[in-house]
Amino acid sequence: MENILSNLPILAGTVVNKMDSWDHFLLIILAAIAAFIPRYLPMLFFSKREIPEWFNEWMKYVPVSLFTALVVKSLFITTAGYHFAPFAHVNQLIAAVIVIVITYMTRSMALSVILGLVAVFVITMVM
């Protein structure tokens, strides 16, 4: 067993080197099919059924919830120990407050993203 593990980089190199263009092409096609199926099947299933209004109303909150979860995680969770640290990313926290105010006042996603990036850049240069 130890002999196999010691030769693992060599074995991996021989497997990769034996792949030709057709193998890469086949790999890309199979990856495309694997990415297409989970998107197509729900569309096929729901295209013939009437979706309840409560479900459509509920689904409006999913993108905002996912985006909020990603932003809150990056603001308040440290990657070093993966624990809650409310002031670990002060510059990003200040930029987030600026973006929230801009978004509330303008209701423009494009303006909020652009000014948020500018705010992060300026605050990072200052701090």
Buried (B, 14 or more C-beta within 10 A) or exposed (E): EEEEEEEEEEEEEEEEEEEEEEEEEEEEEEEEEEEEEEEEEEEEEEEEEEEEEEEEEEEEEEEEEEEEEEEEEEBBBEEEEEEEEEEBBEBBBBBBEBBEEBBEEEEEEEBBEEBBEEBBEBBEEEE
